[in-house]
Amino acid sequence: MTILYLLIPLAVGLMAVAIVFFLWTVRTGQYDDLEGPAHRILMDDDDPKIPGNAKKTKQLENPAEASDDEPVDKKGE
């Protein structure tokens, strides 16, 4: 029975700490955008790092400069 005199204040203290941490997370915006980070993983932001995609993006950005690097296919002309 005497252990309750220790456990009840300990439980109340832990609950107070949990409430303080919860309020801190809410105020810092931890729950503002729950789906955004999960979708950002799937987006291709690093396409220029892949050599094949870098050439394609270079063509889209500057078509005159990119056309000098490519071999000319004379069969199609």
PDB file of N, CA, C and O in Angstrom:
ATOM      1  N   MET A   1       0.823  -1.200   0.000  1.00  0.00           N
ATOM      2  CA  MET A   1       0.000   0.000   0.000  1.00  0.00           C
ATOM      3  C   MET A   1       0.865   1.260   0.000  1.00  0.00           C
ATOM      4  O   MET A   1       0.476   2.290  -0.552  1.00  0.00           O
ATOM      5  N   THR A   2       2.001   1.173   0.604  1.00  0.00           N
ATOM      6  CA  THR A   2       2.844   2.365   0.672  1.00  0.00           C
ATOM      7  C   THR A   2       3.471   2.683  -0.688  1.00  0.00           C
ATOM      8  O   THR A   2       3.905   3.808  -0.935  1.00  0.00           O
ATOM      9  N   ILE A   3       3.510   1.676  -1.564  1.00  0.00           N
ATOM     10  CA  ILE A   3       4.073   1.924  -2.893  1.00  0.00           C
ATOM     11  C   ILE A   3       3.208   2.881  -3.699  1.00  0.00           C
ATOM     12  O   ILE A   3       3.713   3.578  -4.580  1.00  0.00           O
ATOM     13  N   LEU A   4       1.890   2.925  -3.404  1.00  0.00           N
ATOM     14  CA  LEU A   4       0.999   3.853  -4.102  1.00  0.00           C
ATOM     15  C   LEU A   4       1.389   5.304  -3.845  1.00  0.00           C
ATOM     16  O   LEU A   4       1.183   6.161  -4.704  1.00  0.00           O
ATOM     17  N   TYR A   5       1.948   5.587  -2.673  1.00  0.00           N
ATOM     18  CA  TYR A   5       2.375   6.958  -2.370  1.00  0.00           C
ATOM     19  C   TYR A   5       3.540   7.371  -3.280  1.00  0.00           C
ATOM     20  O   TYR A   5       3.775   8.559  -3.499  1.00  0.00           O
ATOM     21  N   LEU A   6       4.249   6.395  -3.795  1.00  0.00           N
ATOM     22  CA  LEU A   6       5.336   6.687  -4.727  1.00  0.00           C
ATOM     23  C   LEU A   6       4.858   6.657  -6.180  1.00  0.00           C
ATOM     24  O   LEU A   6       5.234   7.508  -6.987  1.00  0.00           O
ATOM     25  N   LEU A   7       4.019   5.658  -6.499  1.00  0.00           N
ATOM     26  CA  LEU A   7       3.623   5.477  -7.903  1.00  0.00           C
ATOM     27  C   LEU A   7       2.643   6.535  -8.409  1.00  0.00           C
ATOM     28  O   LEU A   7       2.717   6.932  -9.572  1.00  0.00           O
ATOM     29  N   ILE A   8       1.743   6.987  -7.570  1.00  0.00           N
ATOM     30  CA  ILE A   8       0.765   7.986  -8.038  1.00  0.00           C
ATOM     31  C   ILE A   8       1.454   9.306  -8.395  1.00  0.00           C
ATOM     32  O   ILE A   8       1.184   9.835  -9.473  1.00  0.00           O
ATOM     33  N   PRO A   9       2.316   9.860  -7.561  1.00  0.00           N
ATOM     34  CA  PRO A   9       3.008  11.098  -7.988  1.00  0.00           C
ATOM     35  C   PRO A   9       3.928  10.866  -9.175  1.00  0.00           C
ATOM     36  O   PRO A   9       4.086  11.753 -10.013  1.00  0.00           O
ATOM     37  N   LEU A  10       4.538   9.689  -9.262  1.00  0.00           N
ATOM     38  CA  LEU A  10       5.379   9.383 -10.412  1.00  0.00           C
ATOM     39  C   LEU A  10       4.553   9.340 -11.700  1.00  0.00           C
ATOM     40  O   LEU A  10       4.997   9.844 -12.732  1.00  0.00           O
ATOM     41  N   ALA A  11       3.367   8.749 -11.652  1.00  0.00           N
ATOM     42  CA  ALA A  11       2.492   8.694 -12.822  1.00  0.00           C
ATOM     43  C   ALA A  11       2.015  10.087 -13.214  1.00  0.00           C
ATOM     44  O   ALA A  11       1.950  10.415 -14.398  1.00  0.00           O
ATOM     45  N   VAL A  12       1.686  10.890 -12.237  1.00  0.00           N
ATOM     46  CA  VAL A  12       1.243  12.260 -12.535  1.00  0.00           C
ATOM     47  C   VAL A  12       2.397  13.057 -13.154  1.00  0.00           C
ATOM     48  O   VAL A  12       2.187  13.837 -14.082  1.00  0.00           O
ATOM     49  N   GLY A  13       3.587  12.862 -12.650  1.00  0.00           N
ATOM     50  CA  GLY A  13       4.756  13.555 -13.216  1.00  0.00           C
ATOM     51  C   GLY A  13       5.037  13.133 -14.645  1.00  0.00           C
ATOM     52  O   GLY A  13       5.325  13.977 -15.493  1.00  0.00           O
ATOM     53  N   LEU A  14       4.958  11.848 -14.925  1.00  0.00           N
ATOM     54  CA  LEU A  14       5.169  11.370 -16.298  1.00  0.00           C
ATOM     55  C   LEU A  14       4.093  11.891 -17.239  1.00  0.00           C
ATOM     56  O   LEU A  14       4.373  12.221 -18.391  1.00  0.00           O
ATOM     57  N   MET A  15       2.871  11.962 -16.748  1.00  0.00           N
ATOM     58  CA  MET A  15       1.782  12.506 -17.574  1.00  0.00           C
ATOM     59  C   MET A  15       2.035  13.978 -17.875  1.00  0.00           C
ATOM     60  O   MET A  15       1.790  14.431 -18.993  1.00  0.00           O
ATOM     61  N   ALA A  16       2.520  14.724 -16.897  1.00  0.00           N
ATOM     62  CA  ALA A  16       2.821  16.145 -17.111  1.00  0.00           C
ATOM     63  C   ALA A  16       3.933  16.309 -18.151  1.00  0.00           C
ATOM     64  O   ALA A  16       3.861  17.193 -19.006  1.00  0.00           O
ATOM     65  N   VAL A  17       4.950  15.465 -18.078  1.00  0.00           N
ATOM     66  CA  VAL A  17       6.042  15.525 -19.061  1.00  0.00           C
ATOM     67  C   VAL A  17       5.520  15.193 -20.460  1.00  0.00           C
ATOM     68  O   VAL A  17       5.904  15.836 -21.437  1.00  0.00           O
ATOM     69  N   ALA A  18       4.650  14.195 -20.553  1.00  0.00           N
ATOM     70  CA  ALA A  18       4.091  13.817 -21.850  1.00  0.00           C
ATOM     71  C   ALA A  18       3.252  14.948 -22.438  1.00  0.00           C
ATOM     72  O   ALA A  18       3.307  15.200 -23.641  1.00  0.00           O
ATOM     73  N   ILE A  19       2.486  15.623 -21.604  1.00  0.00           N
ATOM     74  CA  ILE A  19       1.662  16.737 -22.081  1.00  0.00           C
ATOM     75  C   ILE A  19       2.549  17.886 -22.565  1.00  0.00           C
ATOM     76  O   ILE A  19       2.266  18.505 -23.591  1.00  0.00           O
ATOM     77  N   VAL A  20       3.607  18.161 -21.831  1.00  0.00           N
ATOM     78  CA  VAL A  20       4.537  19.233 -22.238  1.00  0.00           C
ATOM     79  C   VAL A  20       5.176  18.903 -23.591  1.00  0.00           C
ATOM     80  O   VAL A  20       5.259  19.779 -24.452  1.00  0.00           O
ATOM     81  N   PHE A  21       5.621  17.680 -23.794  1.00  0.00           N
ATOM     82  CA  PHE A  21       6.211  17.293 -25.082  1.00  0.00           C
ATOM     83  C   PHE A  21       5.179  17.346 -26.201  1.00  0.00           C
ATOM     84  O   PHE A  21       5.501  17.750 -27.319  1.00  0.00           O
ATOM     85  N   PHE A  22       3.941  16.942 -25.917  1.00  0.00           N
ATOM     86  CA  PHE A  22       2.899  17.005 -26.941  1.00  0.00           C
ATOM     87  C   PHE A  22       2.629  18.445 -27.347  1.00  0.00           C
ATOM     88  O   PHE A  22       2.525  18.747 -28.535  1.00  0.00           O
ATOM     89  N   LEU A  23       2.515  19.338 -26.364  1.00  0.00           N
ATOM     90  CA  LEU A  23       2.280  20.748 -26.675  1.00  0.00           C
ATOM     91  C   LEU A  23       3.463  21.344 -27.448  1.00  0.00           C
ATOM     92  O   LEU A  23       3.268  22.180 -28.331  1.00  0.00           O
ATOM     93  N   TRP A  24       4.681  20.919 -27.121  1.00  0.00           N
ATOM     94  CA  TRP A  24       5.858  21.402 -27.846  1.00  0.00           C
ATOM     95  C   TRP A  24       5.816  20.969 -29.311  1.00  0.00           C
ATOM     96  O   TRP A  24       6.138  21.752 -30.204  1.00  0.00           O
ATOM     97  N   THR A  25       5.415  19.714 -29.552  1.00  0.00           N
ATOM     98  CA  THR A  25       5.356  19.240 -30.939  1.00  0.00           C
ATOM     99  C   THR A  25       4.269  19.948 -31.731  1.00  0.00           C
ATOM    100  O   THR A  25       4.443  20.216 -32.920  1.00  0.00           O
ATOM    101  N   VAL A  26       3.152  20.255 -31.086  1.00  0.00           N
ATOM    102  CA  VAL A  26       2.072  20.965 -31.781  1.00  0.00           C
ATOM    103  C   VAL A  26       2.505  22.381 -32.111  1.00  0.00           C
ATOM    104  O   VAL A  26       2.237  22.865 -33.211  1.00  0.00           O
ATOM    105  N   ARG A  27       3.165  23.050 -31.190  1.00  0.00           N
ATOM    106  CA  ARG A  27       3.587  24.442 -31.433  1.00  0.00           C
ATOM    107  C   ARG A  27       4.707  24.548 -32.462  1.00  0.00           C
ATOM    108  O   ARG A  27       4.810  25.570 -33.141  1.00  0.00           O
ATOM    109  N   THR A  28       5.547  23.529 -32.599  1.00  0.00           N
ATOM    110  CA  THR A  28       6.637  23.588 -33.584  1.00  0.00           C
ATOM    111  C   THR A  28       6.201  23.116 -34.964  1.00  0.00           C
ATOM    112  O   THR A  28       7.001  23.130 -35.899  1.00  0.00           O
ATOM    113  N   GLY A  29       4.935  22.694 -35.107  1.00  0.00           N
ATOM    114  CA  GLY A  29       4.426  22.352 -36.432  1.00  0.00           C
ATOM    115  C   GLY A  29       4.722  20.937 -36.883  1.00  0.00           C
ATOM    116  O   GLY A  29       4.789  20.674 -38.084  1.00  0.00           O
ATOM    117  N   GLN A  30       4.900  20.030 -35.953  1.00  0.00           N
ATOM    118  CA  GLN A  30       5.200  18.644 -36.312  1.00  0.00           C
ATOM    119  C   GLN A  30       4.022  17.962 -37.006  1.00  0.00           C
ATOM    120  O   GLN A  30       4.222  16.996 -37.742  1.00  0.00           O
ATOM    121  N   TYR A  31       2.798  18.448 -36.787  1.00  0.00           N
ATOM    122  CA  TYR A  31       1.618  17.801 -37.355  1.00  0.00           C
ATOM    123  C   TYR A  31       0.986  18.634 -38.460  1.00  0.00           C
ATOM    124  O   TYR A  31      -0.144  18.346 -38.856  1.00  0.00           O
ATOM    125  N   ASP A  32       1.662  19.647 -38.971  1.00  0.00           N
ATOM    126  CA  ASP A  32       1.074  20.512 -39.987  1.00  0.00           C
ATOM    127  C   ASP A  32       0.895  19.797 -41.322  1.00  0.00           C
ATOM    128  O   ASP A  32      -0.183  19.864 -41.913  1.00  0.00           O
ATOM    129  N   ASP A  33       1.923  19.118 -41.802  1.00  0.00           N
ATOM    130  CA  ASP A  33       1.857  18.452 -43.105  1.00  0.00           C
ATOM    131  C   ASP A  33       2.269  16.996 -42.922  1.00  0.00           C
ATOM    132  O   ASP A  33       3.456  16.669 -42.924  1.00  0.00           O
ATOM    133  N   LEU A  34       1.288  16.139 -42.766  1.00  0.00           N
ATOM    134  CA  LEU A  34       1.597  14.732 -42.515  1.00  0.00           C
ATOM    135  C   LEU A  34       1.851  13.948 -43.794  1.00  0.00           C
ATOM    136  O   LEU A  34       2.552  12.937 -43.752  1.00  0.00           O
ATOM    137  N   GLU A  35       1.305  14.377 -44.933  1.00  0.00           N
ATOM    138  CA  GLU A  35       1.444  13.617 -46.169  1.00  0.00           C
ATOM    139  C   GLU A  35       2.528  14.157 -47.095  1.00  0.00           C
ATOM    140  O   GLU A  35       2.990  13.429 -47.973  1.00  0.00           O
ATOM    141  N   GLY A  36       2.937  15.379 -46.931  1.00  0.00           N
ATOM    142  CA  GLY A  36       3.916  16.006 -47.812  1.00  0.00           C
ATOM    143  C   GLY A  36       5.253  15.286 -47.863  1.00  0.00           C
ATOM    144  O   GLY A  36       5.726  14.995 -48.962  1.00  0.00           O
ATOM    145  N   PRO A  37       5.890  14.981 -46.738  1.00  0.00           N
ATOM    146  CA  PRO A  37       7.173  14.287 -46.800  1.00  0.00           C
ATOM    147  C   PRO A  37       7.074  12.911 -47.457  1.00  0.00           C
ATOM    148  O   PRO A  37       8.013  12.473 -48.122  1.00  0.00           O
ATOM    149  N   ALA A  38       5.962  12.239 -47.278  1.00  0.00           N
ATOM    150  CA  ALA A  38       5.808  10.923 -47.907  1.00  0.00           C
ATOM    151  C   ALA A  38       5.719  11.047 -49.423  1.00  0.00           C
ATOM    152  O   ALA A  38       6.214  10.180 -50.143  1.00  0.00           O
ATOM    153  N   HIS A  39       5.096  12.112 -49.915  1.00  0.00           N
ATOM    154  CA  HIS A  39       4.984  12.310 -51.369  1.00  0.00           C
ATOM    155  C   HIS A  39       6.280  12.849 -51.958  1.00  0.00           C
ATOM    156  O   HIS A  39       6.589  12.568 -53.116  1.00  0.00           O
ATOM    157  N   ARG A  40       7.059  13.631 -51.172  1.00  0.00           N
ATOM    158  CA  ARG A  40       8.312  14.191 -51.683  1.00  0.00           C
ATOM    159  C   ARG A  40       9.337  13.102 -51.969  1.00  0.00           C
ATOM    160  O   ARG A  40      10.208  13.288 -52.818  1.00  0.00           O
ATOM    161  N   ILE A  41       9.250  11.973 -51.279  1.00  0.00           N
ATOM    162  CA  ILE A  41      10.169  10.874 -51.534  1.00  0.00           C
ATOM    163  C   ILE A  41       9.967  10.333 -52.949  1.00  0.00           C
ATOM    164  O   ILE A  41      10.923   9.913 -53.600  1.00  0.00           O
ATOM    165  N   LEU A  42       8.738  10.345 -53.413  1.00  0.00           N
ATOM    166  CA  LEU A  42       8.416   9.766 -54.712  1.00  0.00           C
ATOM    167  C   LEU A  42       8.703  10.705 -55.880  1.00  0.00           C
ATOM    168  O   LEU A  42       8.731  10.259 -57.027  1.00  0.00           O
ATOM    169  N   MET A  43       8.918  12.000 -55.614  1.00  0.00           N
ATOM    170  CA  MET A  43       9.173  12.956 -56.695  1.00  0.00           C
ATOM    171  C   MET A  43      10.608  12.829 -57.188  1.00  0.00           C
ATOM    172  O   MET A  43      11.510  12.512 -56.414  1.00  0.00           O
ATOM    173  N   ASP A  44      10.815  13.076 -58.479  1.00  0.00           N
ATOM    174  CA  ASP A  44      12.137  12.970 -59.082  1.00  0.00           C
ATOM    175  C   ASP A  44      12.807  14.334 -59.124  1.00  0.00           C
ATOM    176  O   ASP A  44      12.812  14.994 -60.163  1.00  0.00           O
ATOM    177  N   ASP A  45      13.366  14.755 -58.013  1.00  0.00           N
ATOM    178  CA  ASP A  45      14.073  16.029 -57.976  1.00  0.00           C
ATOM    179  C   ASP A  45      15.514  15.873 -58.429  1.00  0.00           C
ATOM    180  O   ASP A  45      16.151  16.864 -58.786  1.00  0.00           O
ATOM    181  N   ASP A  46      16.045  14.658 -58.424  1.00  0.00           N
ATOM    182  CA  ASP A  46      17.449  14.457 -58.738  1.00  0.00           C
ATOM    183  C   ASP A  46      17.636  13.833 -60.119  1.00  0.00           C
ATOM    184  O   ASP A  46      18.545  13.021 -60.292  1.00  0.00           O
ATOM    185  N   ASP A  47      16.833  14.173 -61.082  1.00  0.00           N
ATOM    186  CA  ASP A  47      16.972  13.653 -62.429  1.00  0.00           C
ATOM    187  C   ASP A  47      18.306  14.024 -63.079  1.00  0.00           C
ATOM    188  O   ASP A  47      18.893  13.165 -63.736  1.00  0.00           O
ATOM    189  N   PRO A  48      18.830  15.265 -62.936  1.00  0.00           N
ATOM    190  CA  PRO A  48      20.112  15.583 -63.593  1.00  0.00           C
ATOM    191  C   PRO A  48      21.278  14.753 -63.086  1.00  0.00           C
ATOM    192  O   PRO A  48      22.298  14.680 -63.771  1.00  0.00           O
ATOM    193  N   LYS A  49      21.182  14.128 -61.929  1.00  0.00           N
ATOM    194  CA  LYS A  49      22.279  13.316 -61.413  1.00  0.00           C
ATOM    195  C   LYS A  49      22.435  12.007 -62.188  1.00  0.00           C
ATOM    196  O   LYS A  49      23.515  11.416 -62.204  1.00  0.00           O
ATOM    197  N   ILE A  50      21.365  11.563 -62.825  1.00  0.00           N
ATOM    198  CA  ILE A  50      21.426  10.346 -63.625  1.00  0.00           C
ATOM    199  C   ILE A  50      21.937  10.741 -65.004  1.00  0.00           C
ATOM    200  O   ILE A  50      21.336  11.619 -65.622  1.00  0.00           O
ATOM    201  N   PRO A  51      23.018  10.144 -65.529  1.00  0.00           N
ATOM    202  CA  PRO A  51      23.628  10.603 -66.789  1.00  0.00           C
ATOM    203  C   PRO A  51      22.657  10.624 -67.967  1.00  0.00           C
ATOM    204  O   PRO A  51      22.692  11.579 -68.744  1.00  0.00           O
ATOM    205  N   GLY A  52      21.830   9.666 -68.134  1.00  0.00           N
ATOM    206  CA  GLY A  52      20.891   9.642 -69.256  1.00  0.00           C
ATOM    207  C   GLY A  52      19.871  10.751 -69.164  1.00  0.00           C
ATOM    208  O   GLY A  52      19.509  11.347 -70.178  1.00  0.00           O
ATOM    209  N   ASN A  53      19.406  11.036 -67.969  1.00  0.00           N
ATOM    210  CA  ASN A  53      18.422  12.094 -67.782  1.00  0.00           C
ATOM    211  C   ASN A  53      19.062  13.470 -67.871  1.00  0.00           C
ATOM    212  O   ASN A  53      18.390  14.428 -68.253  1.00  0.00           O
ATOM    213  N   ALA A  54      20.339  13.599 -67.533  1.00  0.00           N
ATOM    214  CA  ALA A  54      21.022  14.887 -67.622  1.00  0.00           C
ATOM    215  C   ALA A  54      21.078  15.348 -69.060  1.00  0.00           C
ATOM    216  O   ALA A  54      20.914  16.537 -69.335  1.00  0.00           O
ATOM    217  N   LYS A  55      21.309  14.422 -69.993  1.00  0.00           N
ATOM    218  CA  LYS A  55      21.369  14.771 -71.411  1.00  0.00           C
ATOM    219  C   LYS A  55      20.000  15.245 -71.906  1.00  0.00           C
ATOM    220  O   LYS A  55      19.909  16.198 -72.679  1.00  0.00           O
ATOM    221  N   LYS A  56      18.949  14.578 -71.459  1.00  0.00           N
ATOM    222  CA  LYS A  56      17.601  14.966 -71.866  1.00  0.00           C
ATOM    223  C   LYS A  56      17.244  16.342 -71.331  1.00  0.00           C
ATOM    224  O   LYS A  56      16.660  17.150 -72.052  1.00  0.00           O
ATOM    225  N   THR A  57      17.587  16.624 -70.068  1.00  0.00           N
ATOM    226  CA  THR A  57      17.263  17.932 -69.505  1.00  0.00           C
ATOM    227  C   THR A  57      18.089  19.017 -70.166  1.00  0.00           C
ATOM    228  O   THR A  57      17.623  20.147 -70.317  1.00  0.00           O
ATOM    229  N   LYS A  58      19.323  18.685 -70.568  1.00  0.00           N
ATOM    230  CA  LYS A  58      20.164  19.659 -71.260  1.00  0.00           C
ATOM    231  C   LYS A  58      19.538  20.017 -72.605  1.00  0.00           C
ATOM    232  O   LYS A  58      19.569  21.179 -73.009  1.00  0.00           O
ATOM    233  N   GLN A  59      18.976  19.045 -73.294  1.00  0.00           N
ATOM    234  CA  GLN A  59      18.315  19.298 -74.568  1.00  0.00           C
ATOM    235  C   GLN A  59      17.099  20.184 -74.373  1.00  0.00           C
ATOM    236  O   GLN A  59      16.841  21.072 -75.185  1.00  0.00           O
ATOM    237  N   LEU A  60      16.361  19.956 -73.320  1.00  0.00           N
ATOM    238  CA  LEU A  60      15.165  20.749 -73.088  1.00  0.00           C
ATOM    239  C   LEU A  60      15.517  22.184 -72.724  1.00  0.00           C
ATOM    240  O   LEU A  60      14.819  23.115 -73.123  1.00  0.00           O
ATOM    241  N   GLU A  61      16.604  22.368 -71.964  1.00  0.00           N
ATOM    242  CA  GLU A  61      16.969  23.717 -71.534  1.00  0.00           C
ATOM    243  C   GLU A  61      17.581  24.526 -72.671  1.00  0.00           C
ATOM    244  O   GLU A  61      17.249  25.700 -72.834  1.00  0.00           O
ATOM    245  N   ASN A  62      18.479  23.917 -73.468  1.00  0.00           N
ATOM    246  CA  ASN A  62      19.158  24.638 -74.540  1.00  0.00           C
ATOM    247  C   ASN A  62      19.265  23.724 -75.751  1.00  0.00           C
ATOM    248  O   ASN A  62      20.267  23.023 -75.891  1.00  0.00           O
ATOM    249  N   PRO A  63      18.273  23.705 -76.627  1.00  0.00           N
ATOM    250  CA  PRO A  63      18.263  22.757 -77.745  1.00  0.00           C
ATOM    251  C   PRO A  63      19.414  22.969 -78.731  1.00  0.00           C
ATOM    252  O   PRO A  63      19.870  21.987 -79.316  1.00  0.00           O
ATOM    253  N   ALA A  64      19.909  24.180 -78.948  1.00  0.00           N
ATOM    254  CA  ALA A  64      20.984  24.423 -79.914  1.00  0.00           C
ATOM    255  C   ALA A  64      22.296  23.832 -79.421  1.00  0.00           C
ATOM    256  O   ALA A  64      23.028  23.231 -80.207  1.00  0.00           O
ATOM    257  N   GLU A  65      22.606  23.983 -78.163  1.00  0.00           N
ATOM    258  CA  GLU A  65      23.849  23.462 -77.602  1.00  0.00           C
ATOM    259  C   GLU A  65      23.830  21.941 -77.507  1.00  0.00           C
ATOM    260  O   GLU A  65      24.849  21.292 -77.741  1.00  0.00           O
ATOM    261  N   ALA A  66      22.701  21.381 -77.172  1.00  0.00           N
ATOM    262  CA  ALA A  66      22.607  19.936 -76.998  1.00  0.00           C
ATOM    263  C   ALA A  66      22.658  19.208 -78.340  1.00  0.00           C
ATOM    264  O   ALA A  66      23.070  18.049 -78.381  1.00  0.00           O
ATOM    265  N   SER A  67      22.256  19.846 -79.433  1.00  0.00           N
ATOM    266  CA  SER A  67      22.222  19.154 -80.722  1.00  0.00           C
ATOM    267  C   SER A  67      23.629  18.916 -81.263  1.00  0.00           C
ATOM    268  O   SER A  67      23.789  18.032 -82.105  1.00  0.00           O
ATOM    269  N   ASP A  68      24.674  19.657 -80.827  1.00  0.00           N
ATOM    270  CA  ASP A  68      26.040  19.453 -81.284  1.00  0.00           C
ATOM    271  C   ASP A  68      26.640  18.155 -80.761  1.00  0.00           C
ATOM    272  O   ASP A  68      27.496  17.565 -81.421  1.00  0.00           O
ATOM    273  N   ASP A  69      26.213  17.704 -79.600  1.00  0.00           N
ATOM    274  CA  ASP A  69      26.770  16.510 -78.985  1.00  0.00           C
ATOM    275  C   ASP A  69      26.211  15.222 -79.562  1.00  0.00           C
ATOM    276  O   ASP A  69      26.848  14.176 -79.439  1.00  0.00           O
ATOM    277  N   GLU A  70      25.066  15.263 -80.175  1.00  0.00           N
ATOM    278  CA  GLU A  70      24.423  14.038 -80.620  1.00  0.00           C
ATOM    279  C   GLU A  70      24.904  13.638 -82.019  1.00  0.00           C
ATOM    280  O   GLU A  70      25.119  14.505 -82.865  1.00  0.00           O
ATOM    281  N   PRO A  71      25.074  12.352 -82.267  1.00  0.00           N
ATOM    282  CA  PRO A  71      25.441  11.909 -83.613  1.00  0.00           C
ATOM    283  C   PRO A  71      24.256  12.091 -84.560  1.00  0.00           C
ATOM    284  O   PRO A  71      23.093  11.983 -84.170  1.00  0.00           O
ATOM    285  N   VAL A  72      24.593  12.368 -85.803  1.00  0.00           N
ATOM    286  CA  VAL A  72      23.549  12.621 -86.789  1.00  0.00           C
ATOM    287  C   VAL A  72      23.200  11.304 -87.466  1.00  0.00           C
ATOM    288  O   VAL A  72      24.087  10.593 -87.939  1.00  0.00           O
ATOM    289  N   ASP A  73      21.945  10.985 -87.514  1.00  0.00           N
ATOM    290  CA  ASP A  73      21.470   9.765 -88.152  1.00  0.00           C
ATOM    291  C   ASP A  73      21.127  10.103 -89.601  1.00  0.00           C
ATOM    292  O   ASP A  73      20.121  10.760 -89.871  1.00  0.00           O
ATOM    293  N   LYS A  74      21.981   9.644 -90.544  1.00  0.00           N
ATOM    294  CA  LYS A  74      21.794  10.007 -91.955  1.00  0.00           C
ATOM    295  C   LYS A  74      20.823   9.085 -92.674  1.00  0.00           C
ATOM    296  O   LYS A  74      20.355   9.416 -93.763  1.00  0.00           O
ATOM    297  N   LYS A  75      20.516   7.950 -92.096  1.00  0.00           N
ATOM    298  CA  LYS A  75      19.571   7.043 -92.760  1.00  0.00           C
ATOM    299  C   LYS A  75      18.167   7.624 -92.748  1.00  0.00           C
ATOM    300  O   LYS A  75      17.401   7.419 -93.689  1.00  0.00           O
ATOM    301  N   GLY A  76      17.828   8.340 -91.699  1.00  0.00           N
ATOM    302  CA  GLY A  76      16.483   8.893 -91.562  1.00  0.00           C
ATOM    303  C   GLY A  76      16.274  10.120 -92.431  1.00  0.00           C
ATOM    304  O   GLY A  76      15.127  10.511 -92.650  1.00  0.00           O
ATOM    305  N   GLU A  77      17.342  10.752 -92.942  1.00  0.00           N
ATOM    306  CA  GLU A  77      17.176  11.995 -93.695  1.00  0.00           C
ATOM    307  C   GLU A  77      16.872  11.774 -95.140  1.00  0.00           C
ATOM    308  O   GLU A  77      16.709  12.735 -95.891  1.00  0.00           O
TER     309      GLU A  77
END
